[in-house]
C-alpha cells in the first residue's frame, strides 16, 4: 500500500470522485498531467523554468494521477522522466550552475531536496512502472544522491532558515518510502528542531512567501513520517507552523483578475520582504492543516479550509503550473486529492472573530476598517519592529514601511521581488524604494541594514538565541474604528541616526495620519519616499506642488499631503513586481515605471524634526471633495459637507496626541504612561 495514498483515502476519493468540488479538482489535476504526458520529456511548451525547478510538481502530480487513473501514455512519460533524473550525474543532483559545485564531498541544495522527494513519491505511488533492476537504481539514487547530499548540507551549515526544513523534507520523504529507519530517525529529530523556525504566533521571519515554502516542507516531512509510522502522530509538533493561516488571513487584501494573468481572480497579499504580491498559500499545506489540526487547533484548521475554498475554488485551472514547488506562484498539488475529503468545514475570519487590527511577532501589523463581507474598504499593512526573529532572511530595507489598500486597489505598495540574479534586485530591496525614510549626510545616503542570520551549531544541533533587526514596537492598539501603531527603527541606520519613530493613526475607512519623529547626533537630511502603484500603467497621478499629490486607480482615490514644507521630487520610474521567478525578464517581473516614486527631501540638514503626513481615501470622484485644514496646533481631514472630520493635535515630545472625530464628538488620547505608549478614549 502506498504511503501517500492509503486504502481509506482511495476509498474516500472514490466516494466523492464525481461530486464538486473534488471532481473539478481531480479533473483539473488530471488535465494538466495528461497535457505534459502527451509529449516526451520533463519540460513542456508551457514551462518557463529550468527542469530542476518544475520537477517536483510535474512528477508528484503525475504520480498521484497515475495511482488513481493509470494510462499507457502517462505510464510511459512518468517512467522515462523519472529514470532520466535518477540516472543524471551527481553534479546535476547538486543543482544548477549557480549552486556550489566546488565542495568535496559535494553538498546538496534546494534542488537536491526537490528531486529527492519527487523521485521518492513516484516510487511510492507508481512502483509497478519499473523493472526490478530499475527499482534498485531508484533506491540507490535516493540513498546516495538524495539523502546523502541533503544530509551533508544539514551537517555543515551554521544558520537557521527555510533551507534546513527543505533539505530535511527530501530526507524524510525518501527515508519513509525506503523504510530506512536510521535516516528516518534523524529526520524525525530534525523535524522537531526545525519547527522552531516559525514564530510562536505562526508568522515567519523571512516573509509570507518563504513562510509558505517552509511550512510546505514541514508539512511534507510530517506527512511522510506519520504515514510511515502512524503512532508518532501525537508526538510530532504541529505548533507553531499550524498557526500560519491566521497570518495568511490577516495579510490577504482581496482577489480579482490581474492584467497579464488571464481571467481568473488572483489574490493580493501583504508582500513584505521577498514575497509575491499575488500570494496564496499552497493548497496541499492548507488542507494538511484542515485535516491534521482539526482537534488540536480547530480555529486554524477551519481558517485553512476557508483559505483553500476562497483562493482555489472554483478557479481550479489558474496556472501557471511550473512554479509551485519552489513556492513562487503557489498551486494545489498531489496531496490535495487524498486530503480534501478529510478536511474540516471552513471557518471565516468573521466567524473566528479575528481582530481587525492584528500584530504579529515578525513585525507585521494588519489594520482594516472591516472584513470585506461586512463592507470593509481599507487595509493598512505595516512592516514594523519585530519581537525577536526565529529565522530571519530575504530581508528588504523596509522597516517602518507600509502598504495602503482601498476599494480593492493597492495605492501605496511594496515593490516585491524579482530574479535574484538580476541587477534590479538590489534596487527593489533598497530602503529608498519603500514607503519609509532614508537619510543623507554630506551627499552620502543612509539606508537600513538588510543582512541578519540566526546561528545554528550542527555539532550540538542547537540553535542560537533569537535575533532582532534592532527596532522596537511601541504601540499597537485599537479603540472603536481608530487604530494606532508606533514603531522605532533607528538602529537599522546606524550612526548618526538616534531615533526614527513612526506613528500611524488609522481613522475608520477614509483617514490616515502618519507622524515621524527623527533625531540624529549630527545634522542629516531626511527623505520621505512614497511608492505608488503604476502596475499595468493604470495610475492617474496629479502632483500639486509643493505639498500634495492625488492618485487614482480604478475606483480608488487617494490624497497625500506632506506637511513638512520640504521639496517634492519625482516621479521617478521604479518597479512593482507580481512574483518571483528564478529567471529574469518573465511575466511576473515588473517593468520600469510599474511603480512611481515620489520623494520629499529636506533642503538643509537638521538634528531633530517631527513631520506629519495626512492621507485621505475615497472613490474616484468623491476623493476630490476631501480637504485638509491646518493651524498651529492641529491637522484635520474633512469630507464633503463636513460629514466627517478627523483632527490630530499634539506632539510626540510633549503630552502625546489627541485624535478627534469632531462631527460625532469622539476623542482619543495617545500618550505615554510610565514610559509605555497607550491609546484610550477620552
C-alpha positions as CSV (number, residue, x, y, z in Angstrom):
1,X,0.0,0.0,0.0
2,X,1.5,3.4,-0.9
3,X,2.2,5.8,2.0
4,X,0.8,8.8,0.2
5,X,-2.5,7.2,-0.9
6,X,-3.8,4.9,1.8
7,X,-6.7,2.5,1.2
8,X,-9.0,4.7,3.2
9,X,-8.0,7.8,1.3
10,X,-8.5,5.9,-2.0
11,X,-12.0,4.8,-0.8
12,X,-12.9,8.3,0.3
13,X,-11.8,9.7,-3.0
14,X,-13.8,7.2,-4.9
15,X,-16.9,8.0,-2.9
16,X,-16.6,11.7,-3.8
17,X,-15.0,11.4,-7.2
18,X,-18.0,12.7,-9.1
19,X,-19.0,15.4,-6.6
20,X,-17.9,19.0,-6.8
21,X,-15.6,20.5,-5.9
22,X,-13.4,17.3,-5.6
23,X,-14.4,16.2,-9.1
24,X,-13.3,19.5,-10.6
25,X,-10.0,19.5,-8.6
26,X,-9.3,15.9,-9.8
27,X,-10.1,16.7,-13.5
28,X,-8.0,19.9,-13.4
29,X,-5.0,18.0,-12.0
30,X,-5.6,15.1,-14.4
31,X,-5.8,17.5,-17.4
32,X,-2.5,19.3,-16.6
33,X,-0.8,15.9,-16.2
34,X,-2.2,14.5,-19.4
35,X,-1.0,17.6,-21.4
36,X,2.5,17.1,-20.1
37,X,2.4,13.4,-20.9
38,X,1.4,14.0,-24.5
39,X,5.0,14.7,-25.4
40,X,8.3,13.2,-24.3
41,X,10.5,14.8,-21.8
42,X,10.0,16.6,-18.5
43,X,9.8,20.1,-20.0
44,X,6.7,21.1,-21.9
45,X,5.7,24.0,-24.1
46,X,4.3,25.9,-21.1
47,X,7.4,25.6,-18.9
48,X,9.3,28.8,-18.2
49,X,11.8,27.4,-15.7
50,X,14.7,25.1,-15.8
51,X,14.0,21.4,-15.2
52,X,15.2,21.5,-11.6
53,X,12.5,24.0,-10.7
54,X,9.5,22.2,-12.0
55,X,10.4,18.5,-11.5
56,X,8.7,18.3,-8.1
57,X,5.2,19.4,-9.2
58,X,5.4,17.6,-12.6
59,X,6.5,14.3,-11.1
60,X,4.4,14.3,-7.9
61,X,1.2,15.4,-9.8
62,X,1.7,12.7,-12.4
63,X,2.4,10.0,-9.8
64,X,-0.9,10.7,-8.0
65,X,-2.9,10.8,-11.2
66,X,-1.3,7.5,-12.3
67,X,-2.2,5.9,-8.9
68,X,-5.8,6.9,-9.4
69,X,-6.2,6.7,-13.1
70,X,-3.3,4.9,-14.9
71,X,-2.9,5.2,-18.6
72,X,-0.3,4.0,-21.1
73,X,0.9,7.5,-22.2
74,X,1.2,8.6,-18.6
75,X,3.0,5.5,-17.6
76,X,5.5,5.9,-20.4
77,X,6.1,9.6,-19.6
78,X,6.4,9.1,-15.9
79,X,8.7,6.1,-16.1
80,X,11.0,7.8,-18.7
81,X,11.2,11.1,-16.9
82,X,11.9,9.5,-13.5
83,X,14.6,7.2,-14.8
84,X,16.2,10.1,-16.7
85,X,16.5,12.1,-13.4
86,X,17.7,9.0,-11.5
87,X,20.5,8.5,-14.0
88,X,21.7,12.1,-14.0
89,X,25.2,12.5,-12.6
90,X,25.7,13.7,-9.0
91,X,26.6,17.2,-10.3
92,X,23.1,17.5,-11.7
93,X,21.6,16.4,-8.4
94,X,23.7,19.1,-6.7
95,X,21.7,21.7,-8.6
96,X,22.0,24.4,-11.4
97,X,25.3,26.1,-12.2
98,X,24.7,29.0,-9.8
99,X,24.9,26.5,-6.8
100,X,28.1,25.5,-5.2
101,X,29.8,22.8,-7.2
102,X,33.2,23.1,-5.6
103,X,32.6,21.3,-2.3
104,X,34.2,18.0,-1.7
105,X,32.4,15.8,-1.0
106,X,29.6,17.5,-2.8
107,X,26.7,19.2,-0.9
108,X,23.1,19.2,-1.8
109,X,20.9,22.3,-2.3
110,X,17.2,23.1,-2.6
111,X,17.0,21.4,-6.0
112,X,18.5,18.2,-4.5
113,X,15.8,18.0,-1.9
114,X,13.1,18.6,-4.5
115,X,14.5,15.9,-6.8
116,X,14.7,13.5,-3.8
117,X,11.2,13.8,-2.6
118,X,9.8,13.8,-6.2
119,X,11.5,10.5,-7.1
120,X,10.6,9.0,-3.7
121,X,6.9,9.9,-4.2
122,X,7.0,8.3,-7.7
123,X,8.5,5.2,-6.2
124,X,5.8,5.2,-3.6
125,X,2.8,5.7,-5.9
126,X,3.9,4.1,-9.1
127,X,6.4,1.4,-8.2
128,X,4.7,-1.1,-10.7
129,X,6.0,1.0,-13.6
130,X,9.6,-0.1,-13.1
131,X,11.6,-3.3,-13.6
132,X,13.4,-4.8,-10.6
133,X,16.7,-3.5,-11.7
134,X,15.3,-0.1,-12.2
135,X,13.8,-0.2,-8.7
136,X,17.3,-0.9,-7.4
137,X,18.6,2.1,-9.4
138,X,15.9,4.4,-7.9
139,X,16.6,3.2,-4.4
140,X,20.4,3.7,-4.8
141,X,19.9,7.2,-6.3
142,X,17.7,8.2,-3.3
143,X,20.2,7.0,-0.8
144,X,23.5,8.0,-2.5
145,X,22.5,11.2,-4.4
146,X,19.4,12.3,-2.5
147,X,19.7,11.6,1.2
148,X,23.5,11.8,1.3
149,X,23.7,15.2,-0.4
150,X,20.9,16.7,1.7
151,X,22.4,15.3,5.0
152,X,25.8,16.8,4.2
153,X,24.3,20.2,3.8
154,X,22.4,19.9,7.1
155,X,25.6,18.7,8.9
156,X,27.7,21.6,7.6
157,X,25.5,24.7,7.6
158,X,25.6,27.0,10.5
159,X,22.5,29.2,10.1
160,X,18.7,28.6,10.5
161,X,16.3,29.4,7.7
162,X,13.9,27.7,5.3
163,X,16.7,25.6,3.7
164,X,17.0,23.3,6.7
165,X,13.3,22.4,6.5
166,X,13.6,21.9,2.7
167,X,16.6,19.6,3.0
168,X,15.0,17.6,5.7
169,X,11.8,17.1,3.7
170,X,13.9,15.4,1.0
171,X,15.5,13.1,3.6
172,X,12.3,12.3,5.4
173,X,10.2,11.5,2.3
174,X,12.9,9.3,0.8
175,X,13.6,7.6,4.2
176,X,9.9,6.9,4.7
177,X,9.4,5.4,1.3
178,X,12.7,3.4,1.5
179,X,11.8,2.3,5.1
180,X,15.3,3.5,6.1
181,X,15.0,3.5,9.9
182,X,18.3,5.2,10.5
183,X,17.7,8.1,8.1
184,X,14.1,8.4,9.3
185,X,15.1,8.6,12.9
186,X,17.4,11.5,12.0
187,X,14.7,13.2,10.0
188,X,12.2,12.9,13.0
189,X,14.7,14.6,15.3
190,X,15.4,17.3,12.8
191,X,11.7,18.0,12.3
192,X,11.2,18.5,16.0
193,X,14.1,21.1,15.9
194,X,13.1,22.7,12.6
195,X,9.6,23.7,13.7
196,X,11.4,26.4,15.8
197,X,12.0,28.4,12.6
198,X,8.4,29.7,12.9
199,X,7.5,32.5,15.3
200,X,5.3,31.3,18.2
201,X,2.3,33.0,16.7
202,X,2.6,31.3,13.3
203,X,4.3,34.2,11.4
204,X,7.7,33.8,9.9
205,X,10.8,35.9,10.0
206,X,11.7,35.7,6.3
207,X,8.5,36.6,4.5
208,X,5.0,35.4,3.9
209,X,6.1,33.7,0.7
210,X,9.1,31.9,2.4
211,X,6.9,31.0,5.3
212,X,4.7,29.1,2.8
213,X,7.8,27.4,1.3
214,X,8.9,26.4,4.8
215,X,5.5,25.3,6.0
216,X,5.0,23.2,2.9
217,X,8.3,21.3,3.6
218,X,7.4,20.9,7.3
219,X,4.1,19.5,6.1
220,X,5.7,17.1,3.7
221,X,8.1,15.9,6.3
222,X,5.3,15.3,8.8
223,X,3.1,13.6,6.3
224,X,5.9,11.2,5.3
225,X,6.7,10.4,8.9
226,X,3.2,9.9,10.2
227,X,2.1,7.9,7.1
228,X,5.1,5.6,7.7
229,X,4.7,5.5,11.5
230,X,1.1,6.5,12.5
231,X,1.9,6.0,16.2
232,X,4.2,9.1,16.0
233,X,1.3,11.4,15.1
234,X,0.7,12.5,18.7
235,X,4.5,13.2,19.3
236,X,5.2,15.3,16.2
237,X,4.6,19.0,16.6
238,X,2.0,21.0,14.6
239,X,2.5,24.1,16.6
240,X,3.6,26.8,15.7
241,X,3.5,26.4,11.9
242,X,-0.1,25.2,12.1
243,X,-1.0,28.8,13.1
244,X,0.2,30.3,9.9
245,X,-3.3,30.5,8.4
246,X,-4.1,33.3,10.9
247,X,-1.2,35.3,9.4
248,X,-2.3,34.5,5.9
249,X,-5.9,35.6,6.5
250,X,-4.8,38.8,8.1
251,X,-2.4,39.5,5.2
252,X,-4.9,38.8,2.4
253,X,-6.1,42.1,0.8
254,X,-8.5,40.9,-1.9
255,X,-8.7,38.8,-5.1
256,X,-9.5,39.9,-8.6
257,X,-8.1,39.4,-12.1
258,X,-4.6,40.8,-12.7
259,X,-3.7,42.1,-16.1
260,X,-1.4,39.7,-18.0
261,X,-2.5,36.7,-15.9
262,X,-5.8,35.7,-17.6
263,X,-9.4,36.0,-16.5
264,X,-9.1,34.2,-13.1
265,X,-9.3,36.2,-9.9
266,X,-5.8,36.4,-8.3
267,X,-5.1,37.1,-4.7
268,X,-3.1,40.1,-3.5
269,X,-1.4,39.9,-0.1
270,X,1.0,42.0,2.1
271,X,4.2,41.2,0.3
272,X,6.9,42.5,2.7
273,X,10.5,41.2,2.2
274,X,10.8,38.6,-0.6
275,X,7.2,37.8,-1.1
276,X,4.8,37.7,-4.1
277,X,2.1,40.3,-4.3
278,X,-0.2,37.6,-5.8
279,X,0.5,35.4,-2.9
280,X,-1.7,32.5,-1.7
281,X,-0.6,29.5,0.5
282,X,-0.1,26.2,-1.2
283,X,-3.3,24.2,-1.4
284,X,-1.7,21.0,-0.1
285,X,-0.4,22.8,3.1
286,X,-3.9,24.4,3.7
287,X,-5.6,21.0,3.5
288,X,-2.9,19.4,5.7
289,X,-3.8,21.9,8.4
290,X,-7.5,21.4,7.7
291,X,-7.1,17.7,8.3
292,X,-4.3,17.2,10.8
293,X,-5.2,20.1,13.2
294,X,-9.0,19.6,13.4
295,X,-8.8,18.6,17.1
296,X,-5.7,20.4,18.4
297,X,-6.3,23.7,16.6
298,X,-9.9,23.8,15.3
299,X,-9.9,27.5,14.5
300,X,-6.7,27.3,12.5
301,X,-8.0,24.2,10.7
302,X,-11.2,26.0,9.8
303,X,-9.3,29.1,8.6
304,X,-7.1,26.9,6.5
305,X,-10.1,25.4,4.8
306,X,-11.6,28.8,4.3
307,X,-8.4,30.0,2.6
308,X,-8.5,26.9,0.4
309,X,-12.1,27.5,-0.6
310,X,-11.6,31.2,-1.1
311,X,-8.4,31.1,-3.1
312,X,-8.7,27.8,-5.0
313,X,-12.4,27.3,-5.7
314,X,-13.9,27.5,-8.2
315,X,-11.0,28.6,-10.3
316,X,-9.1,25.3,-10.5
317,X,-7.0,25.9,-13.5
318,X,-5.4,29.3,-12.9
319,X,-1.9,28.4,-13.8
320,X,1.0,28.7,-14.3
321,X,1.8,25.2,-13.0
322,X,5.6,25.2,-13.3
323,X,6.4,27.5,-10.4
324,X,4.6,26.0,-7.4
325,X,7.1,23.6,-5.7
326,X,9.7,26.4,-5.1
327,X,6.9,28.5,-3.6
328,X,6.9,31.3,-6.1
329,X,3.4,31.1,-7.6
330,X,1.7,28.6,-5.4
331,X,-0.8,25.9,-6.5
332,X,-2.6,22.9,-5.3
333,X,-0.8,19.6,-5.9
334,X,-0.7,15.9,-5.4
335,X,-1.7,15.8,-1.7
336,X,-4.9,17.9,-2.3
337,X,-6.8,14.9,-3.7
338,X,-6.3,12.5,-0.7
339,X,-6.6,15.2,1.9
340,X,-9.6,17.1,0.6
341,X,-12.2,14.5,1.6
342,X,-10.9,14.5,5.2
343,X,-10.8,18.3,5.6
344,X,-12.9,20.1,8.2
345,X,-15.5,22.7,7.5
346,X,-14.4,26.2,6.7
347,X,-14.4,29.0,9.4
348,X,-14.4,32.5,8.1
349,X,-12.3,35.2,9.7
350,X,-15.6,36.9,10.9
351,X,-16.8,33.6,12.5
352,X,-13.4,33.1,14.0
353,X,-13.7,36.7,15.4
354,X,-10.2,37.5,14.3
355,X,-9.2,41.1,15.3
356,X,-9.4,43.8,12.7
357,X,-6.1,45.2,14.0
358,X,-3.7,42.3,14.3
359,X,0.0,42.4,15.2
360,X,2.5,39.5,14.6
361,X,5.8,39.0,16.3
362,X,7.7,39.0,12.9
363,X,6.8,42.8,12.8
364,X,3.8,42.8,10.5
365,X,0.7,44.7,11.7
366,X,-2.5,44.5,9.6
367,X,-5.2,47.1,10.1
368,X,-8.6,47.1,8.3
369,X,-11.8,49.1,8.7
370,X,-13.7,45.8,8.5
371,X,-13.8,42.5,6.7
372,X,-14.9,42.7,3.0
373,X,-18.1,40.7,3.7
374,X,-19.2,43.5,6.0
375,X,-18.3,46.3,3.7
376,X,-14.6,46.8,4.6
377,X,-12.8,49.0,2.0
378,X,-9.4,49.9,3.5
379,X,-6.4,47.8,4.7
380,X,-3.2,49.3,6.2
381,X,-0.3,46.8,6.3
382,X,2.7,47.9,8.3
383,X,6.2,46.3,8.4
384,X,7.4,47.4,11.8
385,X,9.8,46.3,14.5
386,X,9.9,42.5,15.3
387,X,9.8,40.9,18.7
388,X,12.8,38.6,18.1
389,X,13.1,36.5,14.9
390,X,13.4,32.8,14.8
391,X,14.6,32.5,11.2
392,X,15.4,35.9,9.5
393,X,16.3,36.1,5.9
394,X,15.3,37.5,2.5
395,X,15.0,40.9,4.1
396,X,14.5,44.3,2.5
397,X,15.5,47.7,4.0
398,X,11.8,48.3,4.6
399,X,11.0,48.7,8.3
400,X,8.5,51.5,9.1
401,X,7.3,51.0,5.6
402,X,3.6,50.1,4.8
403,X,1.1,49.2,2.1
404,X,-2.2,51.0,1.7
405,X,-5.2,49.4,0.1
406,X,-8.6,51.0,-0.7
407,X,-11.5,49.7,-2.8
408,X,-9.5,46.6,-3.9
409,X,-6.6,48.7,-5.2
410,X,-3.1,48.9,-3.8
411,X,-2.3,52.6,-3.8
412,X,0.9,52.7,-1.8
413,X,2.8,49.5,-2.5
414,X,5.8,47.3,-1.6
415,X,7.9,46.7,-4.8
416,X,8.1,42.9,-4.2
417,X,11.0,41.0,-5.7
418,X,12.3,39.6,-9.0
419,X,15.0,37.3,-10.1
420,X,17.9,37.2,-7.5
421,X,20.4,37.1,-10.3
422,X,19.4,40.4,-11.8
423,X,20.7,43.9,-11.0
424,X,17.2,45.2,-10.3
425,X,17.1,43.0,-7.2
426,X,19.4,45.4,-5.4
427,X,17.0,48.3,-6.2
428,X,13.8,46.6,-5.1
429,X,15.3,45.6,-1.7
430,X,16.7,49.1,-1.0
431,X,15.1,51.4,1.6
432,X,14.6,54.2,-0.8
433,X,12.1,52.2,-3.0
434,X,9.8,51.6,0.0
435,X,7.4,53.8,1.9
436,X,9.7,54.8,4.6
437,X,12.5,57.3,5.3
438,X,16.1,57.5,4.1
439,X,18.8,59.9,5.3
440,X,21.8,61.6,3.8
441,X,24.9,63.3,5.2
442,X,27.4,65.2,3.0
443,X,25.8,63.6,0.0
444,X,26.1,60.0,1.3
445,X,22.9,58.0,1.7
446,X,22.0,56.2,4.8
447,X,19.8,53.1,4.3
448,X,18.6,50.3,6.5
449,X,20.7,47.2,7.0
450,X,19.2,44.1,5.5
451,X,21.5,41.2,6.4
452,X,20.7,39.1,9.5
453,X,21.0,35.4,10.4
454,X,20.3,33.2,13.4
455,X,23.1,30.8,14.0
456,X,22.9,27.1,14.3
457,X,25.5,24.7,15.6
458,X,25.4,21.5,13.5
459,X,27.6,19.7,16.1
460,X,25.4,20.3,19.1
461,X,22.3,20.6,16.9
462,X,21.2,23.6,18.9
463,X,20.0,27.0,17.6
464,X,21.4,30.2,19.0
465,X,19.3,32.9,20.7
466,X,16.6,34.8,18.7
467,X,17.9,37.8,16.8
468,X,16.3,41.1,16.1
469,X,16.7,43.7,13.4
470,X,17.1,46.4,16.0
471,X,13.7,48.1,16.2
472,X,11.1,48.4,18.9
473,X,7.4,48.1,18.7
474,X,6.0,50.9,20.8
475,X,2.2,50.6,20.4
476,X,-0.4,48.5,18.6
477,X,-3.9,49.4,19.8
478,X,-7.5,49.8,18.6
479,X,-10.5,51.6,20.1
480,X,-13.6,51.6,18.0
481,X,-12.7,52.5,14.5
482,X,-9.4,54.0,15.4
483,X,-6.1,52.1,15.3
484,X,-2.7,53.4,16.4
485,X,0.6,51.8,15.6
486,X,4.0,53.0,16.6
487,X,7.5,51.6,15.8
488,X,11.1,52.8,16.3
489,X,13.8,51.6,14.0
490,X,16.8,54.0,14.2
491,X,19.3,51.1,14.9
492,X,18.9,49.8,11.4
493,X,20.5,53.0,10.0
494,X,23.3,53.3,12.5
495,X,25.2,56.5,13.5
496,X,24.2,59.3,13.5
497,X,20.5,58.4,13.5
498,X,19.4,58.2,17.1
499,X,15.6,57.9,16.7
500,X,13.2,57.2,13.9
501,X,9.7,56.7,15.4
502,X,6.7,56.5,13.1
503,X,3.1,56.7,14.3
504,X,0.2,55.6,12.1
505,X,-3.3,56.9,13.1
506,X,-5.8,54.9,11.0
507,X,-9.3,56.5,11.4
508,X,-12.0,54.3,10.0
509,X,-12.2,53.9,6.3
510,X,-11.1,57.3,4.9
511,X,-8.4,59.0,7.0
512,X,-4.8,58.1,7.9
513,X,-2.2,60.4,9.7
514,X,1.5,59.5,9.8
515,X,3.8,61.3,12.2
516,X,7.6,60.8,12.0
517,X,9.9,61.9,14.8
518,X,13.5,61.7,13.8
519,X,16.7,62.7,15.8
520,X,20.3,62.5,14.9
521,X,23.6,63.2,16.7
522,X,24.8,65.2,13.7
523,X,22.7,67.2,11.2
524,X,21.3,65.0,8.4
525,X,18.8,65.5,5.6
526,X,15.7,63.3,5.7
527,X,14.0,61.9,2.6
528,X,10.4,60.7,2.7
529,X,9.7,58.1,0.0
530,X,6.3,57.1,-1.4
531,X,6.0,54.3,-3.9
532,X,2.7,54.5,-5.9
533,X,1.3,51.6,-7.8
534,X,1.6,52.1,-11.6
535,X,1.4,48.4,-12.5
536,X,-0.4,48.0,-15.9
537,X,0.2,51.8,-16.4
538,X,-3.1,52.4,-14.6
539,X,-2.1,55.1,-12.2
540,X,-3.7,58.5,-12.7
541,X,-1.3,60.8,-10.7
542,X,-1.6,64.5,-10.2
543,X,1.2,66.4,-8.4
544,X,0.3,69.6,-6.8
545,X,3.5,71.5,-5.8
546,X,4.8,71.8,-3.3
547,X,3.0,69.6,-0.8
548,X,0.4,67.2,-2.1
549,X,-0.5,64.6,-4.7
550,X,-3.7,63.0,-5.9
551,X,-3.6,59.4,-7.1
552,X,-6.3,57.3,-8.6
553,X,-6.5,53.6,-9.7
554,X,-9.8,52.2,-11.0
555,X,-12.4,53.4,-8.4
556,X,-9.9,54.2,-5.7
557,X,-8.7,57.7,-4.9
558,X,-6.0,58.9,-2.5
559,X,-4.8,62.4,-1.5
560,X,-1.5,62.6,0.3
561,X,-0.4,65.8,2.0
562,X,3.2,66.4,3.1
563,X,3.2,68.9,6.0
564,X,7.0,69.4,6.5
565,X,7.5,72.2,4.0
566,X,10.1,70.3,2.1
567,X,11.0,69.8,-1.6
568,X,9.0,67.5,-3.7
569,X,11.0,65.3,-6.2
570,X,9.7,62.9,-8.8
571,X,8.1,60.9,-10.1
572,X,11.0,58.5,-10.6
573,X,10.3,55.3,-12.6
574,X,10.5,52.4,-10.2
575,X,9.4,48.7,-10.1
576,X,6.4,46.8,-8.8
577,X,6.7,43.0,-9.2
578,X,3.9,40.4,-9.2
579,X,6.0,37.4,-8.0
580,X,9.5,36.0,-8.0
581,X,10.8,33.9,-10.9
582,X,14.1,32.1,-11.0
583,X,14.9,33.5,-14.4
584,X,14.9,37.2,-15.4
585,X,12.5,39.0,-17.8
586,X,9.5,36.9,-17.1
587,X,5.8,37.9,-16.9
588,X,5.9,38.2,-13.1
589,X,8.7,40.8,-13.2
590,X,7.6,44.4,-13.2
591,X,8.7,46.7,-16.0
592,X,10.4,50.0,-15.4
593,X,7.8,52.6,-14.3
594,X,5.4,49.9,-12.9
595,X,5.9,51.9,-9.8
596,X,6.2,55.7,-9.5
597,X,8.4,57.0,-6.7
598,X,7.7,60.4,-5.1
599,X,10.2,61.9,-2.5
600,X,10.1,64.9,-0.2
601,X,13.5,66.0,0.9
602,X,14.8,68.4,3.5
603,X,16.7,71.3,1.9
604,X,19.0,71.7,4.9
605,X,20.4,69.1,7.4
606,X,18.8,69.1,10.8
607,X,19.3,67.4,14.2
608,X,15.6,66.9,15.0
609,X,12.3,67.1,13.3
610,X,8.7,65.9,13.7
611,X,6.8,65.8,10.4
612,X,3.2,64.8,9.7
613,X,1.6,63.3,6.5
614,X,-2.1,63.2,6.1
615,X,-3.8,60.8,3.7
616,X,-7.5,60.5,2.7
617,X,-9.0,57.7,0.8
618,X,-12.3,57.5,-1.2
619,X,-13.8,56.6,-4.5
620,X,-12.6,58.1,-7.8
621,X,-14.9,61.2,-7.8
622,X,-15.5,61.8,-4.0
623,X,-11.8,62.0,-3.3
624,X,-11.8,65.5,-4.8
625,X,-14.1,66.7,-2.1
626,X,-11.8,65.8,0.8
627,X,-9.9,68.7,2.2
628,X,-7.0,69.4,4.6
629,X,-7.3,72.0,7.3
630,X,-4.2,73.0,9.4
631,X,-3.5,75.5,12.1
632,X,-0.7,76.0,14.6
633,X,-2.0,73.2,16.8
634,X,-3.8,70.6,14.7
635,X,-4.2,68.8,11.3
636,X,-7.6,67.8,10.1
637,X,-9.1,65.8,7.2
638,X,-12.6,66.8,6.3
639,X,-15.1,65.1,3.9
640,X,-17.6,66.9,1.6
641,X,-20.0,68.9,3.7
642,X,-18.0,68.3,6.8
643,X,-19.8,65.0,7.3
644,X,-16.6,63.5,8.7
645,X,-13.8,65.5,10.2
646,X,-10.8,63.8,11.8
647,X,-8.4,66.1,13.7
648,X,-5.0,65.3,15.1
649,X,-3.2,67.5,17.5
650,X,-0.3,67.2,20.0
651,X,3.3,66.1,19.7
652,X,5.5,63.1,20.5
653,X,7.8,65.1,22.7
654,X,5.2,66.8,25.0
655,X,1.9,65.3,26.2
656,X,1.3,63.0,23.3
657,X,-1.6,63.2,20.8
658,X,-5.3,63.9,20.8
659,X,-7.3,62.4,17.9
660,X,-10.9,63.6,17.5
661,X,-13.8,63.0,15.1
662,X,-15.4,66.4,15.6
663,X,-18.7,65.6,13.9
664,X,-19.6,62.8,16.3
665,X,-17.6,64.4,19.1
666,X,-15.4,61.3,19.9
667,X,-11.9,61.8,21.1
668,X,-8.9,59.6,21.9
669,X,-5.7,60.2,23.7
670,X,-2.4,58.6,22.7
671,X,0.2,59.2,25.4
672,X,3.0,57.7,27.4
673,X,2.1,56.4,30.8
674,X,5.1,55.2,32.9
675,X,7.1,55.0,29.7
676,X,4.6,53.0,27.7
677,X,2.5,54.4,24.9
678,X,-1.2,53.8,25.2
679,X,-4.4,54.6,23.4
680,X,-7.6,55.4,25.3
681,X,-10.9,57.0,24.6
682,X,-11.4,60.3,26.4
